[in-house]
Amino acid sequence: MANVLGLIGIVVFIACVIALAAGVTWVVVRLSPAPGKKKKPATPAA
């Protein structure tokens, strides 16, 4: 029985690590600016 609980614990731990990595990745993607939206120098309109 202890072996089964240990295996379930390892599976839960792996799932938590994957969920944490996915959450951090999502936050970084949300907070980082889009590559095409860099500020371009304003050109005078004469």
N, C-alpha and C positions, 0 to 999 in steps of 0.2 A: 504493500500500500504506500509506503514511503517513496518508493521509486516512481509510482504513478503521480504522486503529488509533486515530486521533484521535476518530472517531465512537464507537467502542467505549468509549474512555476517558470520553467525555462521558456516555454511557449508564450506565456503571458509577458515575460520580460522582453522577449524578442519583439512581440507586438507593440509593447510600449516604446521601445527604442525606435522602431519604424515610424510609429505615430508621431513621436517627438521630432524625428528628422523631417517628416512631411510637414509638420506644423512650422518648424523653423524655416524651411524652404519657402512655404507659402508667405510667411511674414516678410522674408527678404525680397521676394518677388513683388509683393505689394508696396514695400517701402522704397525700393530702388527705382530710379527714374527710367523711363523707356529710352532705348538707345536712339530713336529718331527724334527725340524732343530736346536736343541740346540747344542751348541758347546761341543764336547766331548774332553777330554784331549788326546793329541797326544801320541801314544805309540811309543817308540823307535824301529826302524826297525833292531836293532842289527847290 
